[in-house]
Amino acid sequence: MAVTLQLDGQGPRHAQLTRALKQALADGCFGARGRLPPTRQLARDLGLSRNTVLAAYEQLRAEGLVQARVGSGTRAAVPRTALAERRPVPFTSRPQSAA
């Protein structure tokens, strides 16, 4: 799936790219756990340096929006709404035995 990213021209380019990628993630362009483009490819497609793309991906990772693994690429994280729907497991303490 090809995703079109539009930079808004406001502020540093890595911040522009971060905002564009956040919007694409929010719009579901990559799907749940979908793979984002490789950094080299995205940099080439947008005419940016790879360091700019790396900075944007790192910001998304720091915010928990993507997960990255060397050799496996960068993927959209599980949507926060899905995480919020999970029910916490109740903690029950075990009775301590008398020794």
N, C-alpha and C positions, 0 to 999 in steps of 0.2 A: 504494500500500500504506500503510495507516494503521498507525502505530507508537504504542503506548501507553508513555509514559515515567512512571515512578514515582519521585518524589524521596524520599529517605530521611529528611529532616528533621535531618540531622546536618551542622553547619557552614554556611558561607555558601551561598547559593542557587546561585551560579555553580558552586561545587564539587559540589553535589548534582546539578546538571544535567550537569556533565561526567561524573560517575560513571554516571549513568543512560544518557547517550549512549554511553559506552565499552561498557557492558554490551550495549546494543542493537547496536552495531557488532560486538562479539565474537559475539553470537548470530546475526549475519548478517541482521538485520532490514532493512538497507538494500541488501544484496547487494554484490557486488564493483563498485566504482565507482558505487554507487547514490547518488542525490541525497538529501541531508538536507533537511528542511523549511526554507523561507525563514525568516530570523530573525524578521521581523515576525509571520509566521503562528504560529511556535512560541511566541513571547512571548505573543501573544494567547490561544492555546489553553491555555497553562499558567498564565496570569495573572501573568506575570513582566514585568519591564521588558526592553526590547530590549537594553539594555546588559548585562544579566545573561546573555542568550543569546549576545550577541557575545563576552563574556568566556569562556564555555564553548567556543564554536566556536574561538576563538583558542587556547585551551589544547590542544584536540584537534589543531589545525593544527601547533602547536609540537611536539607529540609525534609528528607524522607520521601520525596516524590519519585525517586528512581533508586534502583539497586544496581550496583556495578560489580562485575567479577572479571578479573583479568582472563582473557581468552574466551569469555562467554558473552561479552558485550554489556550494554546498559539496557535495562528493562524497566518499564513502568512498575512502580511498586503496587502492592495491593491497595485498592482505593480505601481511604480512611473510613468511608461509610461501611465497607465490608468489615473492617476491623472493629468498628463500633458495634456492629450487630452481633459479634461474638459474645457469648455470655461467659463471664469469668467463672472459673471453677472455685466453688466455695472452699475455704481453708478449714479443715477440721483438725484439731490437735488430738494426738493419741494420748490416752491416759498413761501417765507414768507409772511404771510398776514399782512396787515397794521392794526395795532391796535390803 
